Amino acid sequence: MVALKPEKGRLLIAEPAILNDNSFKRAIILLTEHTKKSSVGFILNRPLDYVLSDLVPEIDCDFTIYQGGPVEQDNLYFIHKVPHLLPNSVEVANGIYWGGNFELLKELLNTKQLKDTDIRFFLGYSGWGASQLEEELLMSSWFIAENDYKNILTTNNQTLWKDKLLQRGGRYKIWANAPSDIQMN
């Protein structure tokens, strides 16, 4: 199997080998930026017990907030598929965009013009410095997969990691069915 290189728009999948790392255990990260200087992404499968109005009271919206990663967890970020409604968005890949005009976003949410399948919010992000991600890939902390979902914003968070391991096959099939707490096995 040819190992894919990190690129924005691809998925970064936590290897079973990092099960003891609570920040990234069973994480699926959408890479939104990858350059020689840094990499940035958001954990797609970590919903939190917050909704948007809990964090931004002037927005009347109950969309779930996700843990984006361990960096800047006091900042709110978002990815979406409505660049025509949100100027200044940055294209990631496959019809997914990052950021945009937040004042306009508040208005769109308060007037119920967006659905939760259009946008996802994150507290914090996952980030790596120059060559840090490549080193972690060499240490088998991660593997890279294509984002082959028609809409990554509507995937099943509870089975996303398992599904990607089953898709990879081989020894990953065993890990896909392992309990979240390996001590329980």
Residue frames as a rotation matrix with the C-alpha (Angstrom) as fourth column:
MET 1
0.583 0.813 0.000 0.00
0.813 -0.583 0.000 0.00
0.000 0.000 -1.000 0.00
VAL 2
-0.306 -0.671 0.675 1.42
0.646 -0.667 -0.371 3.36
0.699 0.323 0.638 -1.04
ALA 3
-0.155 0.192 -0.969 1.56
0.896 -0.385 -0.220 5.82
-0.415 -0.903 -0.113 1.85
LEU 4
0.515 0.407 0.754 -0.12
0.678 -0.732 -0.068 9.10
0.524 0.546 -0.653 1.05
LYS 5
-0.693 -0.721 0.007 1.63
0.617 -0.598 -0.512 12.37
0.374 -0.350 0.859 1.89
PRO 6
-0.154 0.643 -0.750 -0.04
0.742 -0.426 -0.518 14.99
-0.653 -0.636 -0.412 4.07
GLU 7
-0.849 0.038 0.527 -1.97
0.368 -0.673 0.641 17.56
0.379 0.738 0.558 2.03
LYS 8
-0.750 0.661 -0.024 -4.74
-0.464 -0.552 -0.693 19.95
-0.472 -0.509 0.720 2.87
GLY 9
0.020 0.868 -0.496 -8.07
-0.982 0.110 0.154 18.23
0.188 0.484 0.855 2.41
ARG 10
-0.195 -0.142 -0.970 -6.75
-0.132 0.984 -0.117 14.80
0.972 0.105 -0.211 3.37
LEU 11
0.809 0.514 0.284 -7.59
-0.391 0.110 0.914 12.99
0.439 -0.851 0.290 6.60
LEU 12
-0.431 -0.895 0.117 -5.06
-0.605 0.191 -0.773 12.30
0.670 -0.404 -0.623 9.30
ILE 13
0.642 0.688 -0.339 -6.01
-0.286 0.624 0.727 9.10
0.712 -0.370 0.597 11.15
ALA 14
0.152 -0.558 0.816 -4.63
-0.986 -0.024 0.167 8.27
-0.074 -0.830 -0.554 14.60
GLU 15
-0.269 -0.347 -0.898 -2.79
-0.394 0.891 -0.227 4.97
0.879 0.293 -0.376 14.55
PRO 16
0.760 0.523 -0.387 -3.81
0.087 0.508 0.857 2.47
0.645 -0.684 0.341 17.21
ALA 17
-0.046 -0.893 -0.448 -0.26
0.789 0.243 -0.565 2.91
0.613 -0.379 0.693 18.56
ILE 18
-0.821 -0.279 0.497 -1.21
-0.013 -0.863 -0.506 6.28
0.570 -0.422 0.705 20.10
LEU 19
0.102 0.930 -0.354 -4.10
0.430 0.280 0.858 4.92
0.897 -0.240 -0.371 22.15
ASN 20
0.039 -0.139 -0.990 -2.51
0.999 -0.026 0.043 6.37
-0.032 -0.990 0.137 25.31
ASP 21
-0.945 -0.325 0.030 -2.50
0.326 -0.940 0.101 9.93
-0.005 0.106 0.994 23.94
ASN 22
-0.247 0.936 -0.251 -5.80
0.744 0.017 -0.668 11.37
-0.621 -0.352 -0.701 25.17
SER 23
-0.264 0.125 -0.956 -5.53
-0.355 -0.934 -0.024 14.40
-0.897 0.333 0.291 22.88
PHE 24
-0.302 0.018 -0.953 -5.54
-0.951 -0.078 0.300 12.27
-0.069 0.997 0.041 19.75
LYS 25
-0.793 0.051 0.608 -6.78
-0.087 0.977 -0.196 8.81
-0.604 -0.208 -0.770 20.74
ARG 26
-0.310 0.662 0.683 -8.96
0.810 0.560 -0.175 7.54
-0.498 0.499 -0.709 17.85
ALA 27
0.051 0.287 -0.957 -8.91
-0.090 -0.953 -0.291 10.97
-0.995 0.101 -0.023 16.22
ILE 28
0.059 -0.006 0.998 -9.73
0.991 0.119 -0.058 11.74
-0.119 0.993 0.013 12.60
ILE 29
-0.045 -0.192 -0.980 -8.34
0.241 -0.954 0.176 15.13
-0.969 -0.229 0.089 11.59
LEU 30
0.744 0.228 0.629 -9.19
0.667 -0.198 -0.718 17.09
-0.039 0.953 -0.300 8.47
LEU 31
-0.334 -0.900 -0.279 -5.99
0.773 -0.431 0.465 18.82
-0.539 -0.061 0.840 7.38
THR 32
0.761 0.647 -0.039 -6.91
0.539 -0.665 -0.518 22.37
-0.361 0.373 -0.855 6.44
GLU 33
0.783 -0.604 -0.151 -3.35
-0.610 -0.697 -0.376 23.53
0.122 0.387 -0.914 5.84
HIS 34
0.683 -0.682 0.262 -0.05
0.447 0.673 0.590 21.81
-0.579 -0.285 0.764 5.16
THR 35
0.851 -0.524 0.018 3.10
-0.333 -0.566 -0.754 23.71
0.406 0.636 -0.656 4.23
LYS 36
0.106 -0.903 -0.416 6.81
0.375 0.423 -0.825 23.28
0.921 -0.069 0.384 4.93
LYS 37
-0.630 -0.378 0.679 6.39
-0.343 -0.649 -0.679 25.58
0.697 -0.661 0.279 7.92
SER 38
-0.740 0.422 0.524 3.28
-0.530 0.114 -0.840 24.16
-0.414 -0.899 0.139 9.58
SER 39
-0.716 0.638 -0.283 0.21
0.223 0.594 0.773 21.96
0.661 0.490 -0.568 9.44
VAL 40
-0.756 0.580 0.304 -3.26
-0.599 -0.424 -0.679 22.73
-0.265 -0.695 0.668 10.81
GLY 41
-0.634 0.622 -0.459 -6.35
0.010 0.601 0.799 20.59
0.773 0.502 -0.387 11.12
PHE 42
-0.308 0.650 0.694 -9.50
-0.943 -0.305 -0.133 19.91
0.126 -0.696 0.707 13.11
ILE 43
-0.975 0.037 0.217 -10.58
-0.030 0.954 -0.299 16.72
-0.219 -0.298 -0.929 14.89
LEU 44
-0.606 0.762 -0.229 -13.82
-0.544 -0.187 0.818 15.69
0.580 0.620 0.527 13.21
ASN 45
0.023 0.627 -0.779 -15.02
0.114 0.772 0.625 13.01
0.993 -0.103 -0.054 15.61
ARG 46
-0.691 -0.259 -0.674 -14.93
0.682 0.074 -0.728 14.71
0.239 -0.963 0.125 19.05
PRO 47
0.086 0.773 0.629 -18.28
0.189 -0.633 0.751 16.35
0.978 0.054 -0.200 19.78
LEU 48
-0.936 -0.351 0.010 -18.35
0.092 -0.273 -0.958 18.30
0.339 -0.896 0.288 23.03
ASP 49
-0.297 0.853 -0.429 -21.24
0.954 0.248 -0.167 18.88
-0.036 -0.459 -0.888 25.42
TYR 50
-0.466 0.111 -0.878 -21.61
0.110 -0.977 -0.182 22.48
-0.878 -0.181 0.443 24.20
VAL 51
0.308 0.494 0.813 -23.74
0.941 -0.032 -0.337 24.08
-0.140 0.869 -0.475 21.56
LEU 52
-0.318 -0.535 0.783 -22.92
0.735 -0.661 -0.153 27.31
0.599 0.526 0.603 19.79
SER 53
0.388 0.551 0.739 -25.22
-0.019 -0.796 0.605 29.51
0.921 -0.249 -0.298 21.91
ASP 54
0.830 -0.181 -0.527 -23.40
0.557 0.252 0.791 28.30
-0.010 -0.950 0.311 25.05
LEU 55
-0.092 -0.990 -0.111 -20.20
0.927 -0.126 0.353 29.90
-0.363 -0.070 0.929 23.77
VAL 56
-0.967 -0.121 0.224 -21.57
0.210 -0.876 0.435 32.82
0.143 0.468 0.872 21.78
PRO 57
-0.537 0.806 -0.247 -24.79
0.539 0.103 -0.836 33.94
-0.648 -0.583 -0.490 23.51
GLU 58
-0.255 0.460 -0.850 -25.72
-0.515 -0.809 -0.283 36.44
-0.818 0.366 0.443 20.79
ILE 59
-0.666 0.078 -0.742 -26.12
-0.659 0.404 0.635 33.53
0.350 0.911 -0.218 18.37
ASP 60
0.066 0.793 0.606 -29.39
-0.823 0.387 -0.417 31.64
-0.565 -0.471 0.678 18.71
CYS 61
0.309 -0.083 -0.947 -28.18
-0.746 0.597 -0.296 28.27
0.590 0.798 0.122 17.47
ASP 62
0.592 -0.009 0.806 -27.89
-0.659 0.569 0.492 24.80
-0.463 -0.822 0.331 18.97
PHE 63
0.701 -0.432 -0.567 -25.24
-0.295 0.548 -0.783 23.36
0.649 0.716 0.257 16.61
THR 64
0.900 -0.398 -0.179 -22.81
0.397 0.578 0.713 21.06
-0.180 -0.713 0.678 18.42
ILE 65
0.570 -0.821 -0.032 -19.28
-0.818 -0.564 -0.112 22.27
0.074 0.090 -0.993 19.13
TYR 66
0.876 -0.375 -0.303 -16.39
0.309 0.919 -0.244 19.87
0.370 0.120 0.921 18.49
GLN 67
0.574 -0.804 -0.157 -12.97
-0.043 -0.221 0.974 19.69
-0.818 -0.552 -0.161 20.06
GLY 68
0.936 -0.199 -0.291 -10.71
-0.325 -0.165 -0.931 20.79
0.138 0.966 -0.219 17.23
GLY 69
0.325 -0.871 -0.368 -7.48
0.473 0.486 -0.734 19.98
0.819 0.065 0.571 19.00
PRO 70
0.364 -0.214 -0.907 -5.25
0.930 0.036 0.365 20.95
-0.045 -0.976 0.212 21.90
VAL 71
-0.718 -0.691 0.079 -4.06
0.696 -0.715 0.073 24.31
0.006 0.107 0.994 20.50
GLU 72
-0.946 0.289 0.144 -5.87
-0.283 -0.957 0.060 27.59
0.155 0.016 0.988 21.33
GLN 73
-0.647 0.713 -0.270 -8.86
0.695 0.697 0.178 25.87
0.315 -0.072 -0.946 22.90
ASP 74
-0.301 0.566 -0.768 -10.35
0.502 -0.590 -0.632 29.23
-0.810 -0.576 -0.106 23.85
ASN 75
-0.621 0.074 -0.781 -10.84
-0.605 -0.679 0.416 30.14
-0.499 0.730 0.466 20.17
LEU 76
0.241 0.808 0.538 -13.74
0.046 0.544 -0.838 29.11
-0.969 0.227 0.094 17.95
TYR 77
-0.758 -0.476 -0.447 -13.08
-0.469 -0.078 0.880 27.93
-0.453 0.876 -0.164 14.39
PHE 78
0.282 0.888 0.363 -15.36
-0.236 0.431 -0.871 26.61
-0.930 0.160 0.331 11.67
ILE 79
-0.935 -0.354 0.028 -15.36
-0.073 0.269 0.960 24.70
-0.348 0.896 -0.277 8.41
HIS 80
0.020 0.993 -0.115 -18.29
-0.223 -0.108 -0.969 24.76
-0.975 0.045 0.219 6.01
LYS 81
-0.566 -0.121 0.816 -19.58
0.696 0.460 0.551 24.11
-0.442 0.880 -0.176 2.52
VAL 82
0.546 0.814 0.197 -21.28
0.820 -0.471 -0.326 27.47
-0.172 0.340 -0.925 1.85
PRO 83
-0.485 -0.839 -0.246 -18.55
0.754 -0.544 0.369 29.80
-0.443 -0.006 0.896 0.51
HIS 84
-0.480 0.395 0.783 -21.15
0.573 -0.535 0.621 31.66
0.665 0.747 0.031 -1.56
LEU 85
0.650 0.759 0.024 -22.72
0.428 -0.392 0.815 32.80
0.628 -0.519 -0.580 1.74
LEU 86
0.823 -0.416 -0.388 -19.49
0.317 -0.230 0.920 33.45
-0.472 -0.880 -0.057 3.66
PRO 87
0.814 -0.558 0.160 -17.01
-0.138 -0.455 -0.880 35.78
0.564 0.694 -0.448 1.98
ASN 88
0.176 -0.900 0.398 -13.31
-0.924 -0.291 -0.248 35.42
0.339 -0.324 -0.883 2.82
SER 89
0.802 0.089 0.591 -13.52
-0.318 0.901 0.296 31.64
-0.506 -0.425 0.750 3.17
VAL 90
-0.234 -0.915 -0.327 -10.41
-0.935 0.120 0.334 29.62
-0.266 0.384 -0.884 2.33
GLU 91
0.664 0.485 -0.570 -10.93
-0.657 0.741 -0.135 26.53
0.357 0.464 0.811 0.20
VAL 92
0.071 -0.588 0.806 -9.58
-0.678 0.564 0.472 23.37
-0.732 -0.579 -0.358 1.80
ALA 93
-0.913 -0.248 -0.322 -10.66
-0.407 0.569 0.715 20.72
0.006 0.784 -0.621 -0.76
ASN 94
-0.806 0.577 -0.133 -13.68
0.507 0.789 0.347 18.73
0.305 0.212 -0.929 -1.96
GLY 95
-0.044 0.865 0.499 -16.14
0.266 -0.471 0.841 21.58
0.963 0.170 -0.210 -1.42
ILE 96
0.561 0.133 -0.817 -15.05
0.826 -0.022 0.563 22.25
0.057 -0.991 -0.122 2.18
TYR 97
0.154 -0.433 0.888 -14.00
0.165 -0.875 -0.455 25.74
0.974 0.217 -0.063 3.25
TRP 98
-0.119 -0.330 -0.936 -12.40
0.982 0.099 -0.160 27.17
0.145 -0.939 0.312 6.36
GLY 99
-0.609 -0.161 -0.777 -13.40
0.522 -0.819 -0.240 30.41
-0.597 -0.551 0.582 8.06
GLY 100
-0.298 0.508 0.808 -15.07
0.749 -0.401 0.528 33.42
0.592 0.763 -0.261 6.56
ASN 101
-0.577 0.136 0.805 -16.85
-0.265 -0.964 -0.028 36.59
0.773 -0.229 0.592 7.63
PHE 102
-0.821 0.187 -0.540 -17.94
0.540 0.564 -0.625 35.92
0.188 -0.805 -0.563 11.23
GLU 103
-0.756 0.581 -0.301 -20.37
-0.299 -0.716 -0.631 38.88
-0.583 -0.387 0.715 11.48
LEU 104
-0.297 0.634 -0.714 -22.24
-0.911 0.034 0.410 37.63
0.284 0.773 0.567 8.43
LEU 105
-0.657 0.003 -0.754 -22.11
0.057 0.997 -0.046 34.10
0.751 -0.073 -0.656 9.83
LYS 106
-0.918 0.338 -0.206 -23.84
0.206 -0.037 -0.978 35.25
-0.338 -0.940 -0.036 13.03
GLU 107
-0.428 0.785 -0.448 -26.63
-0.788 -0.567 -0.240 36.82
-0.442 0.250 0.861 10.96
LEU 108
-0.341 0.257 -0.904 -27.04
-0.677 0.601 0.426 33.66
0.652 0.757 -0.031 8.84
LEU 109
-0.815 -0.006 -0.579 -27.27
0.316 0.833 -0.455 31.50
0.485 -0.554 -0.677 11.96
ASN 110
-0.833 0.505 -0.225 -29.70
0.010 -0.393 -0.919 33.81
-0.553 -0.768 0.323 13.78
THR 111
-0.164 0.793 -0.586 -31.99
-0.914 -0.346 -0.212 33.86
-0.372 0.501 0.782 10.74
LYS 112
0.140 0.214 0.967 -31.76
-0.200 0.962 -0.184 30.06
-0.970 -0.168 0.177 10.40
GLN 113
0.672 0.070 -0.737 -30.26
-0.726 -0.136 -0.674 30.17
-0.148 0.988 -0.040 6.92
LEU 114
-0.329 -0.825 -0.460 -27.69
-0.800 0.502 -0.328 27.48
0.502 0.260 -0.825 7.68
LYS 115
0.841 0.506 -0.191 -28.17
-0.359 0.786 0.503 23.83
0.405 -0.354 0.843 8.59
ASP 116
0.515 -0.671 0.533 -25.85
-0.573 0.192 0.796 21.81
-0.637 -0.716 -0.286 10.80
THR 117
0.533 -0.324 0.782 -24.92
0.603 0.794 -0.082 19.83
-0.594 0.515 0.618 7.68
ASP 118
0.849 -0.198 0.490 -23.51
0.284 -0.610 -0.740 23.06
0.445 0.768 -0.462 6.19
ILE 119
0.205 -0.714 0.670 -21.05
-0.528 -0.657 -0.539 23.95
0.824 -0.243 -0.511 8.94
ARG 120
0.612 -0.080 -0.787 -19.09
0.621 0.665 0.415 22.57
0.490 -0.742 0.457 11.89
PHE 121
0.620 -0.323 0.716 -17.64
-0.515 -0.855 0.061 24.52
0.592 -0.407 -0.696 14.81
PHE 122
0.373 -0.614 -0.696 -14.49
0.630 0.718 -0.296 23.67
0.681 -0.328 0.655 16.78
LEU 123
0.937 -0.304 0.174 -12.87
-0.330 -0.601 0.728 24.81
-0.117 -0.740 -0.663 19.99
GLY 124
0.167 -0.970 0.178 -9.15
-0.433 0.090 0.897 24.85
-0.886 -0.227 -0.405 19.31
TYR 125
0.778 -0.021 -0.627 -7.23
-0.597 0.287 -0.750 23.23
0.196 0.958 0.211 16.52
SER 126
0.701 -0.628 0.337 -4.53
0.413 0.743 0.526 20.63
-0.581 -0.230 0.781 15.94
GLY 127
0.895 -0.408 -0.182 -1.23
-0.429 -0.672 -0.603 22.09
0.124 0.618 -0.776 14.84
TRP 128
0.625 -0.765 0.158 2.29
0.674 0.630 0.385 21.00
-0.394 -0.134 0.909 14.00
GLY 129
0.457 -0.588 -0.667 5.47
-0.436 -0.802 0.408 22.98
-0.775 0.104 -0.623 13.41
ALA 130
0.324 -0.425 -0.845 7.92
-0.932 0.011 -0.362 22.51
0.163 0.905 -0.393 10.55
SER 131
-0.327 -0.438 -0.837 8.52
-0.535 0.816 -0.218 18.78
0.779 0.376 -0.502 9.89
GLN 132
-0.639 0.121 0.759 6.78
-0.718 0.259 -0.646 17.80
-0.275 -0.958 -0.079 13.17
LEU 133
0.458 0.881 0.117 3.91
-0.742 0.451 -0.495 16.03
-0.489 0.140 0.861 11.41
GLU 134
0.466 -0.358 -0.809 6.29
-0.617 0.524 -0.587 14.18
0.634 0.773 0.023 9.08
GLU 135
-0.659 -0.731 0.178 8.25
-0.607 0.376 -0.700 12.96
0.445 -0.569 -0.691 12.14
GLU 136
-0.324 0.628 0.708 5.03
-0.711 0.332 -0.620 11.72
-0.624 -0.704 0.339 13.76
LEU 137
0.688 0.532 -0.494 4.11
-0.725 0.466 -0.508 9.92
-0.040 0.707 0.706 10.53
LEU 138
-0.020 -0.802 -0.597 7.53
-0.568 0.501 -0.653 8.19
0.823 0.326 -0.465 10.52
MET 139
-0.846 -0.263 0.465 6.93
-0.532 0.336 -0.778 7.14
0.048 -0.905 -0.424 14.15
SER 140
-0.681 0.642 -0.351 3.62
0.312 0.689 0.654 5.53
0.662 0.336 -0.670 13.07
SER 141
-0.829 0.460 -0.319 1.46
0.162 -0.349 -0.923 7.88
-0.536 -0.817 0.215 15.13
TRP 142
0.097 0.838 -0.538 -0.74
-0.489 -0.430 -0.759 8.61
-0.867 0.336 0.368 12.10
PHE 143
-0.612 -0.236 0.755 -1.63
0.637 0.418 0.647 7.48
-0.468 0.877 -0.106 8.64
ILE 144
-0.653 0.310 -0.691 -3.07
-0.496 -0.865 0.080 9.59
-0.572 0.395 0.719 5.83
ALA 145
-0.418 0.590 0.691 -6.28
0.742 0.660 -0.114 8.83
-0.524 0.465 -0.714 3.95
GLU 146
-0.862 0.256 0.438 -8.18
0.188 -0.639 0.745 10.58
0.471 0.725 0.503 1.21
ASN 147
-0.627 0.775 -0.080 -11.31
-0.268 -0.311 -0.912 12.40
-0.731 -0.550 0.403 2.27
ASP 148
-0.973 0.229 -0.022 -13.62
0.080 0.429 0.900 10.25
0.216 0.874 -0.436 0.21
TYR 149
-0.392 0.877 -0.278 -16.83
0.721 0.105 -0.685 11.44
-0.571 -0.469 -0.674 1.87
LYS 150
-0.109 0.445 0.889 -19.33
0.828 -0.455 0.329 13.40
0.551 0.771 -0.319 -0.19
ASN 151
0.350 0.173 0.921 -19.90
-0.295 -0.912 0.283 15.62
0.889 -0.371 -0.268 2.86
ILE 152
-0.498 -0.670 -0.550 -17.49
0.345 0.429 -0.835 15.11
0.795 -0.606 0.018 5.75
LEU 153
-0.781 0.223 0.583 -19.80
-0.555 -0.677 -0.483 17.27
0.287 -0.701 0.653 7.89
THR 154
0.257 0.960 0.111 -22.50
-0.941 0.223 0.256 14.59
0.221 -0.170 0.960 7.89
THR 155
-0.236 -0.403 -0.884 -20.38
-0.244 0.905 -0.348 11.54
0.941 0.134 -0.312 8.70
ASN 156
0.812 0.509 -0.285 -21.11
0.074 0.395 0.916 9.37
0.578 -0.765 0.283 11.73
ASN 157
0.255 -0.749 0.611 -18.73
-0.807 -0.514 -0.293 10.64
0.533 -0.418 -0.736 14.43
GLN 158
0.480 -0.008 0.877 -19.05
-0.741 0.532 0.410 7.49
-0.470 -0.847 0.250 16.52
THR 159
0.695 -0.174 0.698 -17.87
0.304 0.950 -0.066 5.14
-0.652 0.258 0.713 13.78
LEU 160
0.905 -0.306 -0.297 -15.60
-0.424 -0.565 -0.708 7.41
0.049 0.766 -0.640 11.71
TRP 161
-0.025 -0.977 0.212 -12.30
-0.968 0.077 0.241 6.10
-0.252 -0.200 -0.947 13.13
LYS 162
-0.109 0.067 0.992 -13.46
-0.143 0.986 -0.083 2.48
-0.984 -0.151 -0.098 12.98
ASP 163
0.840 0.512 0.178 -14.71
0.114 0.153 -0.982 2.92
-0.530 0.845 0.070 9.41
LYS 164
0.655 -0.659 -0.369 -11.36
-0.741 -0.466 -0.484 4.31
0.147 0.590 -0.794 8.25
LEU 165
-0.296 -0.762 0.576 -9.45
-0.801 0.527 0.286 1.45
-0.521 -0.376 -0.766 9.92
LEU 166
0.191 0.447 0.874 -11.72
0.126 0.872 -0.474 -1.14
-0.973 0.200 0.111 8.32
GLN 167
0.963 0.161 -0.218 -11.26
-0.167 -0.279 -0.945 0.58
-0.213 0.947 -0.242 4.97
ARG 168
0.221 -0.966 -0.138 -7.47
-0.975 -0.222 -0.003 0.39
-0.028 0.136 -0.990 5.40
GLY 169
0.789 0.230 -0.569 -7.71
-0.343 0.934 -0.098 -3.36
0.509 0.272 0.816 6.05
GLY 170
-0.077 -0.879 -0.471 -5.01
0.001 0.472 -0.882 -5.77
0.997 -0.068 -0.035 7.21
ARG 171
-0.612 -0.278 -0.740 -3.98
0.682 0.289 -0.672 -5.48
0.401 -0.916 0.012 10.86
TYR 172
-0.917 0.279 0.286 -6.20
-0.345 -0.914 -0.214 -2.41
0.202 -0.295 0.934 11.22
LYS 173
-0.085 0.935 -0.345 -9.33
-0.302 0.305 0.903 -4.58
0.950 0.181 0.256 11.11
ILE 174
-0.122 -0.034 -0.992 -8.39
0.785 0.608 -0.117 -6.02
0.607 -0.793 -0.048 14.50
TRP 175
-0.880 -0.307 -0.363 -7.91
0.469 -0.686 -0.556 -2.56
-0.079 -0.660 0.748 16.04
ALA 176
-0.704 0.653 0.278 -11.13
-0.305 -0.632 0.713 -1.25
0.641 0.418 0.644 14.54
ASN 177
0.294 0.884 -0.363 -13.13
-0.043 0.392 0.919 -3.52
0.955 -0.254 0.154 16.83
ALA 178
-0.526 -0.541 -0.656 -11.02
0.657 0.231 -0.718 -3.08
0.540 -0.809 0.233 19.96
PRO 179
0.519 0.732 -0.442 -12.76
0.849 -0.378 0.370 -1.40
0.104 -0.567 -0.817 22.91
SER 180
0.654 -0.220 0.724 -12.04
-0.024 -0.962 -0.271 2.29
0.756 0.160 -0.635 23.47
ASP 181
0.374 -0.540 0.754 -10.50
-0.925 -0.155 0.348 1.42
-0.071 -0.828 -0.557 26.83
ILE 182
0.069 -0.424 -0.903 -8.09
-0.550 0.739 -0.389 -1.39
0.832 0.524 -0.182 25.98
GLN 183
-0.824 -0.331 0.460 -7.98
-0.555 0.307 -0.773 -2.30
0.114 -0.892 -0.437 29.72
MET 184
-0.019 0.937 0.349 -11.60
-0.848 0.170 -0.502 -3.47
-0.530 -0.306 0.791 29.33
ASN 185
0.205 0.049 -0.977 -10.58
-0.831 0.537 -0.147 -6.18
0.518 0.842 0.151 26.86
